[in-house]
């Protein structure tokens, strides 16, 4: 089976990739994250993915933050913003999967305990249906901690917010009032 995995960041790729490879799945990845703010952060995450050297084909995508801002369109509050962002990234991944001959796609977002699994699953299934491919759902959360420890041990860059400017603002507010 050939599968395209949407990669949000290097640390979150480690466990899902391990699981998929153990199942004998032929995995390629796409780094499509127009939500990441700023371009410096985007480039840091991209460099971390390259440094991880996951041993799979990596499909690169241009950094186009305007796609994120157009999609959000003044809906900056979480969880609405997050669902819109996930939909943007999963629709693009599903489309690229179809265009490149993959029957399946998934996302590393499914490893994070901070993301809404049910919403991601629903959005993934909808994107798959629209694109004519299948969404491969797996709860990768059990490997989150281990993968992040591995990334830390390898010196791989570890971000401390999801990536968008709004989550960065929320994180800074929490620090300010803590």
N, C-alpha and C positions, 0 to 999 in steps of 0.2 A: 504494500500500500504506500502511495506517495502522499505526503501531507505537508502543507505549508503552515508554519507556526508564526503568528504575529509575536514579535519580541518587543516588550516594553523596556527592558533593561537586561544587562548581562546577568546579574545575580538571580533574577527571576527565570532565566532560561535554564539554569543548571539542572534543576530537578525534573521539570517536564521533559527535557531532552533525554535525560537518563532513562526515564520511564518509557518514552516512546521508542528509543533505540533498543531497549531490552525486549520490547514487543516485536522487534523486527521491522519497524516502520521506517521507511525512507523519508527523512525529514530535511526540509529546506526552511530557511527563515527569512522574514521580512522585518526590517526596522522602519516602521512607519509610525511616527509620533509627532504630528504637527502641534500637539498640545504642549509640548515641552517649552518652557520659558527659562531662560533666554537661549540665544544661539550658543552661548558659551556652555550652558548646561547640556544642551542637545549634543554638542560636539564631545563633551566629557563622557556622556553615556555611550555615544557611538564608539569612541576610542576604547572604552571599557569592554564593549562587545568584541571588538577586534582583538584586544588583549586576552580575552577569555579563550579565543581561538577554539570555537566549538566544533570544528571539523565538519561543518555542513555548508552547503551553498547559502550565501547571505545575499539577499536581494536588497539593494539599497534604494532608498526613496529620497527625493529632495526634501529639504526642510522648508515647509510651506505653512508657517503659523497662521497665515490668513485663512486657510481652510478651517482651522479650529475656530477662529473668531467668527467667521461667517456661520458656521454650524451652531455655535453657542448663541449668537444673535441676542445678546442682553439677558440670557438665561444663566446668570453666573452662580446661582445658589445650588449647592449640593443638596440632594442627590440628582436633581434634574440635569445639571451640568455634566455630571459624571456619565449618566446614561447617554446623553448626546455624544459625548466624547468617545465612549465605547462603540457606539453605533457607527460613528465616522470611521474609526480605525478598523472595525471588523468588516464593514461593508467594503472598504478598500482591499482588505486582505482577501475576502471572498472573491472579489472581482479579479484580483491578480492571480489567485488560485485557478480560477476558471481559464483565464487567458493563457496561463502557463501549463495547463494540462493536469493540474492536481485535482483529485476527486474530493479531498478532505482539507479542512483547515481548522486551526484552533488558535489559542492565545495563551501567552504566559501570564496574562492577568488572572487566570484561574488558579495560580499558585498563591496569590496574596490573600492573607486573612483580612485585609482592609477593603477588599472589593466585594460587591454583592454578587455572589455566585448565581443565584436564580435569575437576576437581571441579565448578567452576562450570557447565561445559557439561552435565555429567551431571545436576546439580541443576536446571538450567534446563529441560532436556528433561523430567524427571520432573514438575516443577511445571506445565509446559505441558500435559502429558498429563492430569494431574488436573483442570486448569481447562478443558480443551477449546479451547486456543489453541495457537499454535506459538512455540517459542523461536527467536529469530533469533541465531545464533551468529556472531560475527566476532572475530578476534583484533585488537583495537584497540591492542595494545601498541606498535606502531611509532610512534604519535603521542604517547606518554606524555610524553617529555622536552619536545617542542615545545609541547605544550599547557600544561605546567607553566611553561615559560618565558613563554608568552603571558599566563598568569594572573598571574605575578609582575610582568610588565611593566605590566599593567593595575591592579596593586595589589589584586588579589583575594586574600582570605584563603586561606592555605595551611597546613593542619594538618600535624602531624608524627607522627601515629599514626592507626590505622584508625578509632578512635572509642570503642571499648568500654573500660571501666575496666581490664579485664585487659591489654589491649594498652598502655594508659597505664602500668600498673605495670611491665610488661616493659620498656618504653622507659626508664623511670626507673631500673630496676635496671642496664640496660646503661650508662647515663650514670654511675651511681654507681661501677661497677667499671671504667670506661674510663680 
